[in-house]
Amino acid sequence: MKEITGNLSAAGASFAIAVSRFNSFFTEQLLQGAEDCLLRHGAEAGMITFVRVPGAAELPLAVKTLAASGDFDAVMALGCVIQGSTPHADLIEQQVSRSLTQISLDTGVPVTGGLVAANTIEQAVERSGTKMGNKGWDAAMAAIEMVSLLRAMKS
């Protein structure tokens, strides 16, 4: 039996990060987590590009444009949606998540989501770099591994 796995080296790969400006208190922490992860795993700073979008709902279009460009081995989407008194946040989170998956399937480029979907501000804080980790870091780890895995599958 043959097993193909990816490793956690970002050396030689190019990455793009789309990050939402809405809820920037949280998304800036996600961006720092993603960048830290990429650099600690061997990515070169010059091989990381990031773009800012107004909010989480705008992430899919930016991610699709980045993935379709052919310039990046993986694309990450970082945003934060906090539930209010209406189901609006749930609708945004679900649509963005579905769209990111579809973009990855359509382009063949790994698209990873670092989208914090929280019911409270406290939950958002926990997922943006405190006791529950950093979803930006998690998105970068998944991107690194998927790039490596796809390369291994093609060779």
C-alpha positions as CSV (number, residue, x, y, z in Angstrom):
1,M,0.0,0.0,0.0
2,K,1.3,3.4,-0.9
3,E,0.6,6.5,1.2
4,I,1.1,10.0,-0.1
5,T,1.3,12.8,2.5
6,G,2.3,16.4,2.6
7,N,4.9,17.9,4.8
8,L,5.0,21.2,6.7
9,S,7.6,23.0,4.7
10,A,6.6,26.2,3.0
11,A,9.9,26.6,1.2
12,G,9.7,27.6,-2.4
13,A,5.9,28.1,-2.3
14,S,4.0,31.3,-3.0
15,F,1.0,32.3,-0.9
16,A,-1.8,34.9,-1.0
17,I,-3.9,36.0,1.9
18,A,-7.1,37.9,1.6
19,V,-8.1,39.6,4.8
20,S,-11.2,41.4,5.8
21,R,-11.0,44.9,7.2
22,F,-14.3,44.5,9.1
23,N,-13.7,43.5,12.7
24,S,-10.0,44.4,12.1
25,F,-9.3,44.0,15.8
26,F,-9.6,40.3,15.2
27,T,-8.5,40.0,11.5
28,E,-5.2,41.7,12.1
29,Q,-4.4,39.1,14.7
30,L,-5.4,36.4,12.2
31,L,-3.1,37.9,9.6
32,Q,-0.2,38.0,12.0
33,G,-0.8,34.4,12.9
34,A,-0.9,33.3,9.3
35,E,2.2,35.3,8.4
36,D,4.1,34.0,11.5
37,C,3.2,30.4,10.6
38,L,4.3,30.8,7.0
39,L,7.6,32.3,7.9
40,R,8.3,29.8,10.7
41,H,7.7,27.0,8.2
42,G,10.2,28.3,5.6
43,A,8.2,30.7,3.4
44,E,10.1,33.7,2.1
45,A,8.5,37.0,2.9
46,G,8.7,38.0,-0.7
47,M,6.5,35.0,-1.6
48,I,3.6,36.2,0.6
49,T,1.1,38.6,-0.8
50,F,-1.9,39.9,1.0
51,V,-4.9,42.0,0.0
52,R,-7.5,43.7,2.1
53,V,-11.2,43.5,1.4
54,P,-14.0,45.4,3.1
55,G,-15.7,42.5,4.8
56,A,-16.1,38.7,4.9
57,A,-18.7,38.7,2.2
58,E,-16.1,40.2,-0.2
59,L,-13.5,37.5,0.5
60,P,-14.7,35.0,-2.2
61,L,-14.3,37.4,-5.1
62,A,-10.8,38.4,-4.0
63,V,-9.8,34.8,-3.3
64,K,-11.1,33.7,-6.7
65,T,-9.1,36.4,-8.5
66,L,-6.0,35.4,-6.6
67,A,-6.4,31.7,-7.2
68,A,-7.2,32.1,-10.9
69,S,-4.2,34.3,-11.4
70,G,-1.8,31.3,-11.4
71,D,0.6,33.3,-9.3
72,F,0.0,31.5,-6.0
73,D,0.3,27.9,-4.8
74,A,-2.3,28.5,-2.1
75,V,-4.7,31.2,-1.0
76,M,-6.0,31.9,2.5
77,A,-9.1,33.8,3.4
78,L,-9.2,35.6,6.8
79,G,-12.2,37.2,8.4
80,C,-14.3,37.5,11.5
81,V,-18.1,37.3,11.7
82,I,-19.7,37.8,15.0
83,Q,-23.4,36.9,15.6
84,G,-25.7,39.8,16.4
85,S,-29.4,39.8,17.1
86,T,-30.3,38.6,13.6
87,P,-29.1,35.5,11.6
88,H,-27.1,37.7,9.2
89,A,-23.7,36.5,10.5
90,D,-24.7,32.8,9.9
91,L,-25.8,33.6,6.4
92,I,-22.5,35.3,5.6
93,E,-20.3,32.6,7.2
94,Q,-22.2,29.8,5.4
95,Q,-22.0,31.5,2.0
96,V,-18.3,32.5,2.3
97,S,-17.4,28.9,3.4
98,R,-19.2,27.3,0.5
99,S,-17.8,29.8,-1.9
100,L,-14.2,29.2,-0.8
101,T,-14.6,25.5,-1.2
102,Q,-16.0,25.9,-4.7
103,I,-13.2,28.2,-5.7
104,S,-10.6,25.6,-4.6
105,L,-12.4,22.9,-6.5
106,D,-12.8,25.1,-9.6
107,T,-9.2,26.4,-9.7
108,G,-7.3,23.4,-8.3
109,V,-5.6,25.9,-5.9
110,P,-5.8,25.1,-2.2
111,V,-8.0,27.7,-0.6
112,T,-8.0,27.6,3.2
113,G,-10.4,29.5,5.4
114,G,-9.4,31.3,8.6
115,L,-12.9,32.6,9.1
116,V,-13.8,33.1,12.7
117,A,-17.5,32.6,13.2
118,A,-18.4,33.5,16.8
119,N,-21.5,34.0,18.8
120,T,-19.8,36.5,21.1
121,I,-16.9,38.9,21.1
122,E,-15.2,36.7,23.8
123,Q,-15.4,33.7,21.4
124,A,-13.8,35.8,18.6
125,V,-11.0,36.8,21.0
126,E,-10.4,33.2,21.9
127,R,-10.1,32.1,18.2
128,S,-7.9,35.1,17.2
129,G,-4.8,34.3,19.1
130,T,-5.6,33.4,22.7
131,K,-6.5,30.2,24.5
132,M,-8.3,28.6,21.5
133,G,-5.5,29.3,19.1
134,N,-5.3,31.4,16.0
135,K,-7.5,30.5,13.0
136,G,-5.1,32.5,10.8
137,W,-2.2,30.2,11.9
138,D,-4.5,27.2,11.3
139,A,-5.4,28.4,7.7
140,A,-1.7,28.8,7.0
141,M,-0.8,25.3,8.3
142,A,-3.5,23.8,6.1
143,A,-2.3,25.8,3.1
144,I,1.3,24.6,3.6
145,E,0.3,21.0,3.9
146,M,-2.0,21.1,0.9
147,V,0.6,22.6,-1.4
148,S,3.1,19.9,-0.3
149,L,0.4,17.2,-0.7
150,L,-0.6,18.3,-4.2
151,R,3.0,18.4,-5.3
152,A,3.6,14.9,-4.0
153,M,0.5,13.6,-5.7
154,K,1.7,15.1,-9.1
155,S,5.1,13.6,-8.8
